[in-house]
Amino acid sequence: MSRTGKLTIVAFGSSSTAGEGASARELAYPARLEKLLAAALPGITVTVINRGRGGEDAEHNLSRLQSDVITAQPALVIWQVGTNAAIAGHDPGPFRERLIKGIAAMHAAGSDVVIMDNQRSPTVLASKNWRAIEAAQADAARTGKAGLFRRGALMDGWVAAGVPYGAFIHRDGVHHNDRGYDCLSRALSTAIVSGLETR
């Protein structure tokens, strides 16, 4: 992409995208990301469309893929998916296949895709198959030739730097708080700008 024109991104997924846990909607990651990218990319009109819906997983996301994502004709889709699958103990096999199907549909519509994996929250870490779901996310991204934003590894890095997971997690034990969404947005913005610069 050149340094002029427009960049439309759809933030697609469940409650982490919708902004559950944030004290205001403008502090959810899609709104924060839009502001950060606009500042980092002068000359480009940046729009980040929030298409998060709480409680959903891959199957529900696929049912609204056409209406909520493809019709917006985004250059990039950030698909945050899998937290609810981990918590509910879903089979990672069918979950992986749904991700591959969704990635293929978005690619066919002309969008780049990044899969965002799960947060390190108490509820997710207490689930029995969070590692299997995370492995399915990574395999689906690799198989479907999508990007992978490793939110879990990002949070592991924060802990390694001396800040515990709880500093970034809402008191509900699942979602990010304002600090978590801000740090997540900054990491995403850096990754996106870096990706544009290497094209």
N, C-alpha and C positions, 0 to 999 in steps of 0.2 A: 504494500500500500504506500502511496506517496504521502507527503506531508501536507497535502490539501485534500479536500473532499469530505467524506463522511464515514463514520464507523458506527455501525449498528450492531449491538450485542444483545442477545436474549439470555437472561439468567433464568434457567429452567430448573425446576425441581420441587422440593417440598418445603418444610417450614424453615429450614436454615436459609433458604433463598427468600421466602416470604418475609423473614425478619423476626420470627418468634424469638423472644428474649431481648430484643433491642428496646430501648426506652422510647424510641420514636421511629417511624417508618424511614425517615431520611437517614437514620443511623444503621439501617440494614445494609448488608454488603453491596447489593446492586446500586443503591443510591450513592454510597461512598465511592464505589469503583468509578461511577460516571464522573464524579467531581475530580477524582485523582487523574483519570485519563485525560479529561479536558485540560487540566493544568499541564500535563506532561506532553500533550500533543497539540500545541498551538497551530491553528490553521485547519484543524480537523473538527468537524461537528460530531461529537460523541453522544450517542444515545444508548443507554443500558435499560432495556425493558425488563421489568420484574414479572416473571411468570411462575412464581413459586406458589404452591398451594399445600398447606399443612396436611399431614397424615398420608400423603401419597407415596407410592413407590413406582418402580419402573412400569408395571402394568398400567397403572392409572395415568402415568405420564404419557405413555404411548397413545392412549385413547384421545388425548388432546394435542398431540404433536402437530397435526396439520393446522388446527385453528389457532393455537397459541404460539407456535414457533415458526413454522414454515411460511405462513402467510405474511409474516413480518419481514421476510427476506433478509435475515441477518447475515453479516459476514462471519460472525462467530457465535456459537452457542456454548455456554458454560452449563453443563448438565450435572447438577448436584443430586446424586441419587444413591441410595443404598443404606442410609441410616435406619429407615423404617424396616428394611429387609433384615438387617442385623438384629434389631430389637425384637422383631417378630419371629426370628428363627427360620427365615425362608431358606429354601433349597438354593444354594448358589448356582447350580447348573441352569435352571430355567431363568434365573435372574440374569446371568451372563448372556444368555441367548437374546433376551429382551434388549439388553444394552446394545448388542451387535446389530440387532434389527433397527433400533432407533438411530444409531450412528449412521448406518447405511442410508436411511431415509433422509437424514439431514445433509449428508454428503451429496446425495442425488439432487437435492434442492439447491446446492451451491454453497452450503455453509461449512466452515471449519467447525470442529467439535472438540471440546475439552471436557473430559470426565473429572468431576471433583469427588474425591473419596471422602471418607467419614471423619468426623471429629473424634477426639479422644475425650469423651465425656463419661462420667460415671455410669450412666445407663447403657451406653454403647459398649464400654469395656466389660460390663457385667454380663453381656450377651454371650452365648456359647459359640456363636459362629462368626464373630466380627472379623476374625482373621481370614476365614474362608470367603466372606463377602468382599473384603478388601482385595484378596487375590483375584476374585472374579472380576472386579472393577479393572484391575491392572491388565488382566488377560483380554478382556473385551476391548479396552483401549488399544492394546497392541494389535489384536486381530483385526479390528475395524479401522486401524490407522488413524486413531484419534489421539489427541494429547491427553496427558494425565496430570492433573494438579493434585499433588499428594498432601492433602490437608493434614492427615494424620502425622506424616513425617515432619511437616512444618511445625506442628504442635510439639512433637518429640524434641525438635530443635530448641523450642522455647524452654522446655524443661531442662535440657542440657545446659542452657545458658543461665539456669538458676531460678526460673519463674515456673511455678507449678501449674498444672492444667487448670486447676480451679480458678486461677486468676483471670481466665478467659471464658469461663463457663457460667451461665446464668444459674441462679439458685434452683431452677427446676431440674438441674442435673443432666440436661440434654443439650440445650442450645447454647450458642455463644451469648455473651453479654456485649455491651457496647465496645469494650476494649478488644474482645475477641473478633468482632466483626471489623473493627478498624484495622487490626493487624492483618487479618485475612485479606481485606481489600487492598492493603498496601502491597502485600506479596503478589496478589493477582495482577495488580497494575504494573508492577515491575516486570513480571513474566510476560505480559502482553506487549508492553513497549519493547522489551528485548526481542520478542519474536518478530515484531514489525521491522525492527532495525536490521535483522538478519535476512530479510527477504530481498 
